[in-house]
Amino acid sequence: MATVETAPAGFVRQDGKEKVTGTGRYTADLTFTGMAHAKFRYADHSHAKILKIDTSKAKALPGVVAVLTQDDLPDVRYGGFVQDRYLFARNTVRFEGEIVAGVVGVTEEIAAEAARLIEVEYEPLPVVTDFVAAMEPGATLIHPDLPSYDKDENIVADGNTMAYHTIVKGDAETAMAGADVVVKSHYVSDASQGVPIEPRAVVAQWQGDKVTIWSSTQVPYAARAGVAQTLQVPEANVRVVVPLLGGGFGAKCDLHFEGQVAALARAAQRPVRLVLSREEEFTIIAQRREGIAMDFETGVTRDGRLVARRAKLVLDKGAYCGEGGFLGQMAAMHACGPYQIDHISVEAFLNYTNNQPSGSVRAPTAPQVCWGLEQHMDEVAAAIGMDPVDLRRRTLIEEGAEGPTRQVFDKVGVRDTLERAVEMIGYGRELPDDEAIGVAVGWWPCMPAPSGAYVQMNGDGSATIVTGAQENGSGAVMAMPIFVGQELGIDPNDVSILYQDTDVAPWDMGSCGSQTTFNSGRAILAAAQEVREQLLEAAAEQLEADRDDLELAGGVARVKGSPDRSVAITDLVGEIGTVHGKGSGEVLDAPTGDTGGCVGRLGNETFLAPQLITQAAHVKVDRATGVVRVLKVAAAHDSGRILNRAGADGQVLGGVVMGVGLALSEGTMLDDQGRQRNPHLLDYKLLTCSDTPEIEVDWIEYDSVGPRGTKGVGEPPQVPTAGAIANAISKVIGRHVRRLPMTPERVWEAARG
Amino acid sequence: MEPTMKVAATLHVNGTDYPVELDPHASLLKAVREELGLTGSKEGCDDSECGACMMLLDGEPLNACSYLALQAEGREVTTVEGLAGDDDVGPLQRAFLQQFGVQCGFCTPGMLVSATALLRRNPDPTEEEIRIGLSGNLCRCTGYRGIVRAVRQVASGDVPPLGSAPVHPDTTPPHRAG
């Protein structure tokens, strides 16, 4: 194979210097002349009819410059797959973080006081917080008008079930009846949170009919579209700029407060800034990791062939759809996992409740479902007396194997990841009786999406990338100069990046779906290749050589094998006048399969270029207290070719640490009204520096379909961590822990049986 | 709401005296960010839970979100903007970048301040001492390893200029299956 060029030694991210010196600006760091401050008034009940909103006292408070309710805005609902929400509540509030009104004050304190002075009369409605009971007959409907809402044509909705999905292959019922052994398992995951360390912030400023919005968003183009839709203004009049973004993890996807702040700034006739508190960052964002109740049933032969899988998943959508309409279908695919199974019948119910809305958080649905499924797989192995790693060796997908909907896989490295992970962790060795090793395998698709980019050569031989891609901190955009440097034969440190501005660059999906290298990288590469062609054509003329005999390297165009026949790129740029390229590349199609029997097809019924992961966890359990200590995690990943090893490793290290948190301590607790009981960092416990295990990372590299043979990288690291830890715990205590997170109390209770 | 009576004070930050008019209830973080315009220190929780606001007060690390600005009068405050001293980018800052201890960067200023305090207290900390010393600062991106390695690198005294030799110690060639 050809060597894939990777990041040069000493390559440091371009936004690094501003980040370590404190000169970089994040959204909350911005101030503008005349800037005022926004605060929201939130619902006083988790479910209630609004009878009356009286804003007169708030408006009368000195220093208040605007007060808005939905009555002041266009009668437009928004939402990704189901349009079910207004910017401000209209007639009904459906969760504790619902925004009833917005105020602008000349100081934050005045705005907060004004928000408090708004008087709201309610008629409380029954609160539905149990997401399984939400689908029982006679349950109070969260959205009685759901049938009449605008929605994606493939959404199948009924009662409180916002979306119903099935994944079907063959005849699972008959096959199950013929299995040697049938194993059933039940697991429940609590909701959890993305928790970027930067709380969300938005600043909006109008000049005439145009608004500029600075926002801590992962998806500036989605934010722009949402503002345009909800305020009924042209997208051309809405410019979204993303200053440095202090982490996202999915939690900063979707339209999030840009519409409200823009409306408030228009009403106040001055720039307005909103900065969320940590508590608001927990309670009002419509983007948490959903709770899921899972039932798995697998039929297996005594020699370890998976003949049938049935599963029923019930997911907590919370009060509104947002961008999370696909969660049920994604969860259903993860209930199949990267295994060869003869017959499958999985159904998923994505149910409305009066809880915080759920949305994409790093590999949405996958870590919870993988945690349940991989424990179930260990239970299947135990039922036939087989080592769980051996069962996986016999059943994981491979090149030419059929997926859950009969898509046929190209070369995938999942079996290599299994072997590498168990090798790194030392699977099978003797351990003290309070320690054990668990293994889990997971997968995650690549998301094909359009993207566009420009690349220009500057007169001094440097280059500039203009991209719509968004950088959430992962370094995916920061690695783009490597691509361009390679194409143009220049040092990547001489390639600058302009991103973060919807008025400047073509549309991009944003920092989500592990898609930046896969799609934005493809577009940037195409743009760089246009520049390369222009340079080579001009060089061919100057050097009187055949274009195909030329190469770009070291800042010159030269004849291959005759380095003295060369011309400097700077001279070529001077000659041509302006050298710039644009590109999109070709968006890949989703793989085909036998999907006709599946209900609620939203595009995840096949997995393009699946990223595959095995992680093995070595844990120590204190049986007397239930306290679990993770000593080591070995992570072996197939993400295609790795272009920037240190950057890719960084994704795994961070993802595994998030995964350990998800496994052991991170769970949102609700009261009987669906209100969060632990919306702070002291009671919602992230891992600290002294809690993290040793983590060993390795990559299995096969060529894949992304640029330079890549796949995505960022989301998979979190997928199997909790499952691997769970399987290790069960080996120590002799029973599976059936609720996530696996807190000391839950481990202790499970150990007692 | 009655306007709060402001109080005249002088804050000494990064070697400069700043005469300011402060709300008595203003935190040191808010005063430094909004009155002095030094926005490097971040607010992540306003509750001493995340460490993003960490500053040095007379050399000792402090969650500036939970400390009144007026209490800092007459004392020496150091923020991330003051860490490099006369350098363009100081050795600890370079090490953070070279060891991939920075992703989104939001925790970085507080992390750098805590690490600076740790190294002054203990110029040659073990990995465990570093991990305990930085456990008041949350990072959600990096998994902490690059940060710990950066502190070790500074303790070992060898931090090359940016853009020079590779320093990422985990550069064993990746496993090639195909």
Interface residues (C-beta under 8 A of the other chain):
Chain A: M1 A9 G10 V12 R13 D15 G16 K17 E18 K19 V20 T21 G22 T23 G24 R25 Y26 A28 D29 T31 L61 P62 G63 E109 I110 E113 V195 P196 I197 E198 P199 L244 L245 G246 G247 G248 F249 V275 S277 R278 K411 G413 D416 R420 N472 G473 S474 G475 N493 I642 R645 A646 G647 D649 G650 V652 L653 G654 G655 V656 V657 M658 H680 L681 L682 L686 T688 C689 S690 D691 T692 I695 V697 D698 W699 I700 E701 Y702 D703
Chain B: M1 R33 E34 L38 T39 G40 S41 K42 E43 G44 C45 D46 D47 E49 C50 A52 T79 V80 E81 A84 V89 Q93 R94 F96 L97 Q98 F100 V102 Q103 C104 G105 F106 C107 T108 P109 L112 E128 I130 R131 I132 L134 S135 G136 N137 L138 C139 R140 C141 T142 G143 Y144 R145 G146 I147 V148 L162 G163 S164 A165 P166 V167 H168 D170 T171 P174 H175 R176 A177 G178
